[in-house]
Structure formats: structure tokens, C-alpha cells
Amino acid sequence: MKKLFTILFSLMLSMTAFAQYDIPSWNMETWDSTLIYMPHSWDMMMGKFSHVKPAHGGNWACKMEGDPTQQNPGVLIDGNTQEGVVWFGGKPYTQKPDSVKIYIKYDIAIGDTAMVLFIFKKQGKAITDSTPKYLAWGTQTSNFEVKKFKINYLTSGTPDTVIFAIINSNYLHHADTLPWPNNSLIIDDITFTGTGITQQLPNNGFELWDSTMTYNLPGWYNEGQGGKPGLPPSFAMTIDKCEGQRAVLIQNYISSPDTVWGYMTTRKPGNNNGDHPAFKLTQPFNYNTLTFCYKYIPQNQDSMEISMGFYKTGMGGVGGSGFRDGATVNTYVERSMSLNYNPSQMPDSASMSLSAFVTKSDSGSK
């Protein structure tokens, strides 16, 4: 069962205390909205999905793309995973096919490859080889191609569960080399084949679709904290506000064996050089206080944190500020934190992060 830690921020940055308009979406009022479509009955999704024509069979095929905003690949899973390493869950399956067939169209970046993985289990243990199979190397096609993979059984038993995953990029290769390639993969008619095989994955032809509205706060990012396949984002829009119409909800989703830590930052994903400036500051910058309004509901002796870093001509070391507290705050309160920087090196830019978790050891992890 998932446990939930929550922290609720509504930033109210007073002009007399700080040039609030410098901070992206400073009042948390204006969110971008997108209607997204998801193939019905599939358990986990990451990236962008759409139902497209022409299909190989039926009315629709499934198009998978990466998410350029959060720098994630396209991932579709019947089952669950811990960062693509540990696989669990899945759909009930009680037959023993000898191969998997899938129809695809694709546009894959040179040097990259789409991948498919299928694991048949019995009583919680894998009875097949679980190595990902390369689905489409760096090239493109305008017509559907059929790919067929033999299922390599490790024992003679009949499965009771199947996990099936498709990734439109080589996550093992690109895990530490953002940004992800902008790949496109269209899939249709995933079929288990073999003598007497009649059982297929639910919605294996992608005829059934669900839709939902998602919201993005311009200028703010998960930076990988909410980028785990199928798990919820680490921050979201809420109407439980301090003032105005909206606020941002930052929350930890704790589950076994995977977790999304509640975290948001103005630092755009894809920069591998550590901390870096994210927005410009009004010049001359002579403010000394940041004022904000927040709630916090901690668990396990956690603390929340607001932190800022200051820069001049792209270089750090100019200064930094932070606010940290582990007390339960059930109703909105207003707080302030001092802005610390070297007056002789007036900062011209800054970055900012909000966290729902800071452990007693200050490690930022459990």
C-alpha cells in the first residue's frame, strides 16, 4: 500500500521583500493544461501518447513519444518497475506461448534503439529470460513492420502472470546522458503466438483509450524526481490555496519498491553540470527577504525545504539561502527567509527548489 507525505506551498512574494516577478510562475496561478490520452488497461505510462491512424488492424494504433518538458522517454508497461531494473506486478496469464509478435512503425535517432521486454512468472518467480530485446534501431519507416521474438523459458512450468514493457529509447544507455532522443514509435497488435494460444494482453490492439487533463507549471520541473515510469508527478495544481485561485501541491508517493520524492525546481533537466542559474534577477538586485505561505504535513520526522542559489555571469558562489522546518502546519502560515549574498558581487540570476522531504541526516534520501 502506498503511503503519502504531502507539503502544500502557495508562494506569495511581496514586491517590497523581493522582486517576485523574477521567479517563474511566482504566484502559482497560471498553469498550462493538456488533454492526454492513455491506452486503456495498461498499468504504467511515461512520455506522450496518442491514438493514431492508420492502424495495422482495427481503428487505432498507439503512438509513443518522449516528453521534452521533463526529458523522459516513452514507456508503456503492463506491470510495474523500479527504475527499469526490478519488475513486478503484471497481468494474470495462464497459457504458454512460444513467441511474441508486434507491429511497429518508428522514427528512432541514430545510435539509439527502441526496446521490448516480456517476463512470464509463476508464483512470483520469472520462468523466462527477462533480457530486453532490441525493437528498432536508429532509422525510420513509413509502413508497419512485424517483429517476432521467441520466448525463452527457463523452466517447464506454465506461467500465471506476464509483464510486458515497451520503451522507445535505450534507457540503459541513456540513463545518465540527458537529453533523451526525440524518438517516435507506433505500435499495434501485440500478439502471443503458439499452438492453442488464445489468451492475449488486455487491449493488445489499442482500440480502447482513456483521457485526462494534465497541468504543468511553466518554468518548474521535476528534474528526475517524478520521472519514474507510471508513478505520479511530484507536484501538481491544487485549489487549496493561501490566496488567489491556485497553489502547488508537492507530495511524496511512497511505495514498495519504488518512490517519487516530492520536489520541484526551476533548474531545467538535461544539464549535467550540477546546480546552475535558471532565471534572471532584476537589476540592481537589492532585496533581502523572500516571503511565502505554506502548509506542511510531515511523516517519519521529515522536514520541508525552500532553497535558493545566486549567480553572477553564470558562476555560483555568490550566495545561497534556505528555509527548513519539520513542524506540522495544518493551516496556511506566512514565513520569510533572509536572502544571503555577497553585496560586492551583486547576483544577476538565481535558481530555486522546493522539497517535501529533507531527512534528519540532511542527505535528501531515505
N, C-alpha and C positions, 0 to 999 in steps of 0.2 A: 504494500500500500504506500502511496506517495504521501509524504509529509510536506507541509507548505510553510515556508517562512515568508513574511511579507514586510515590505517597507514602502511607505507611500510618501512621495515628495510632491509638493507644489512649490516651485521656485518663484518667489516674489522678490525681485531685485530692485531695490529702490534707487532711483536716479541720484538721490543725494548720497547714497552709500557706494554706488558702483555704476558704471556705465552699462546698464543691464542689456541694452540692445546689442552689445558686442557678443554676448553669449548666444549661440544658435537656439532658436525657439525658447527663449528665456522664460516665458510665462506658461509654456506647455499647452497653449491654447490651439495652435494650428497644426493639424495632423494631415498627412497625405493618406488617402484611402484607396484601396484597390480591391476589386471583386476578384477572388481567386477561385479556381475550380480544382477539385481533387477527385481522383478516381475512387469510386465507392468501394468500401470494404477493405482497401489496403490500409495497413496499420500505421506506417510511418512515411513521411514525405519531407523533403528539404529541397529548396530551389523553387523554380517556377514550372507550373503545369498548365496544359491546355488541351482540350479535346479538339481534334483536327480531322479534316477530310482532305483527300480521300483516304479511306481506311483499307487495310488488306481484306478484312471481312467485316460485315455489318456496317453501321453508320459512322463509328468513331474509332480513331486511334489516339494514343496518348503521346503528347509531345513533352519531353523533359528538357529543361534548360537550367543553367546555373542562376544564382541570384547575385547580380553585380553589386547590389546595395550592401549586402552582408558578406560578399565574397565566399559563397558556398557553392558546391557542385549540385547537380540534380541527383536526388536519391529517392528511390521508391522501394519500400520493403513490406513484405508480408511477414511480420515478426518484429523483433526489436534488436537493438545492438548497443553495445558500449563502445562508441567511437570506432566502429568498423572492425573491432578486434574480437570482442566477445559477442556471440549471437545467442538470443534466447527468444522464448515465445514461439510464434508461428501459428499456422492453421492446422486443424485436425486433418490427417491424411492416412488412409488405411490400405492403399494399394502399393504395388512395387513396379513402377515404370522403369524402362531401361534407358530412356533418353528424354531430353528436353528440346523442344523446337520453339523458336521465336522469330517473328518477322520484324525487321527494322529498316528504317531509313535514318541517315545520320550526316552530321557535319562536325567532324572531330578535328581539333587542332593538331598540326604536325607534331609528332613526338609524344602525343597523348593517346589514350585508348579508353573506350567505354568498357564496362565490366559487368558480368553477371555472376551471381553466386547462389547456389541452392544447397541446402543441407536437409537431409532426411534424418529424423531422430526416432528413437524408440525408448520410451521411459526416460526421457531427458538426456539420452546419450546419442551422439552422432553415429549413424551407421553408414554414412557415405563420406567420401572425400569432400572437404569444405574449402578447397582452394578456389579463389576467384578465377573465372575464365574470361579471357580477352574477347570482347564482343565486336569491337570495330576500331581499327587503328586510324591514325591521323589522315583522314581523307573524307570525301563526301560522296553521296549518291542521291539520285532523284527518284529512284524506284525502290520498292521494298525488296529486301534480300532475306532469305531464310537462313538462320543459323541453327545448327543442331549440335548438341553436346551429349555425349554418353555419360550416364550416371555410374560412378564408380563406387560400388558397395564394398564396405569393409567387413561386413558380416552377412550371414544368410537370413537374418530376420526380416520381418515385414515392418515398415515404419508405422508410427501413429501420429507423426507431426512432420510438417515441412516448413522450412524458412526459405523465402525467395527474395532476392535483392537485385536491383539494377542500379548502377552508378554510371553517370555519363562522363566520368573522368577517373583517372587512376589515383584514387585517394591515398594509396600507399606511397606513391611517388611525389604527390603534390602537397602532402600534409603540412610541410614546413616551408613551402615555396610559393606563397601567395604572390600575385593574384591567381585565382583559378582560371584556366582557359574557358572561353565563352563557347562551350560545346552545345550542340543540339542533337537530341536523339528522339526519334519517333518509334514507338513500339506498339505491337498489336499481336493478338492471337498467340499467347503463350500456352503451349500445349505439352502435356506429358504423354509420351507415346510408349507403346509396348503391347504385347499380347493381352487382350482382355481389359485394357485400361479404359475406364470410363470416368474417373474422378479427376477434376481439374481444379485449379485455383479459382476461388470466387472472383467473378468479374474479370476473368482472364482475357476477354476480348475488349475490355474497356468501353462497354456500352452504357454503363451506369456511372453518373457523375453527381457529386455534391458541390455546393458553392458556399462561400463565406466571405465576409468583408474583413480585410486586414488593415491595420493602421500603422503608419511609420511617422516618427517624429523627425523632421528634417534636421540634419546636422548632428544626429546622435546615432551611435552604433553599438552592437553587441560586442564587437571585437573578439569573436570566437566563443564568448561565454554562453551564448544561446545558439551556437551553430552545430549542435549535435543532432543527428538525423531524427526527425519525428518528435522531438521534445519541444515544449512551448518556448516562446521567446522570453528573455529575461526582463523585459519591460514592456508595458502596454498602456494604452489610454484608459483613463477612468474618469467618471463624472463625480467621484467622491473628492471634492476639491476644497481648497482653503478659500479661494476667491475666484471670480471668473466662471468659466463653464467646465474646465477640464483640468486634470492633473496627470501625472505619470505614476503608474504602479510598477515598482521594481520588486521582483519576488524570486525566491529560491524554490525550485522544484526538486525535492529530494526523493530519489527512487533508487532501487537496487536493480542492477549495479551501476546505473548512470545518474547524473545530476546536472542540472542547469543552475549555475550561480547567478543571483540577481545582480546585474551590473550593467551600466551604460556609460558611454564615454563619447567625447567629441573627436577622439582620435580615429581616423578612418582606417578600417582594416586593410592589410596589404603592405604596410610599412614595417620592415623587419629591423629597423634601426633603433628600436626601443621607443621611449617617450619622445614626443615631438609636438611642435605647436600645431594648433588646429584652427584657431580663429584670431583675427587681428584685434588689437585694443585701440580704443580712442586715444588720440594724441593731442596734447600731452596727457599721459596717464598719471593721475594724482589722487586716485581713490584708495581708501584704506580699509574698507569693510564690505563684506558680502552678507546680505540679509536674505533669509529663506524661511519657508514654512513647511513643516513636515509632521508625519506620524511615523511611529516605528513599533512593530510587534516582533521582538526577538525571541529566539529559542536557543537552547544549549549555550547560554552565556555569550552569544554573538554580540557584535556591535555594528552600527551603520557608520558610513564614512562619506564625506564630501571632500574631494581634494582638487587642488589646482596647481598647475605648474606654469611658471612665467619664463619668457624667452625674449631674446633680443637678436635681431637679424638671423633667426633660425637656430640660435645656440641656447642651450639650457644653462642652469647655474645662476640665473638671475634672481630666482626666488621660488617659493612654494608655500602653499597654505593648505590647512586641513581642519576639518571638524569631525570628531568621532565621539559616539555615545552609545552605550549599550542599554540604557534605561528604556522601559516600556512607555510609549507615548500613545495613548488611545485616542486622543483628540488633538487636532492641529495646534501646534505651538510655533511661535516665531523665534528664531535664533539668528545670531550673527557670528561671523568668524573674521578675524583680522587677516588682511592681505599683506604678506611679508615679502618684500623685495628690496633690492639694493637701489636706493634713490639715485646713485651715481650712474646706474645702468638702467635707465627708465625702460621697462619692458614694453615691447611693441606687439606681443602676441601671447597666447596662452592656450592651455588645454584644461579640460575639466572631466572628472569622473565621479559617478555616484554608485555606491555599493551597498547592498543589503546585508553583506557579511564581512566581518573582519574578526578573525579568531583571536583568542587571548594571546597567542604567540605572535600575532601580527603577521602571520605567514600568508593570510589570504586564502587558505585552503583548509579542508577538514582532515 
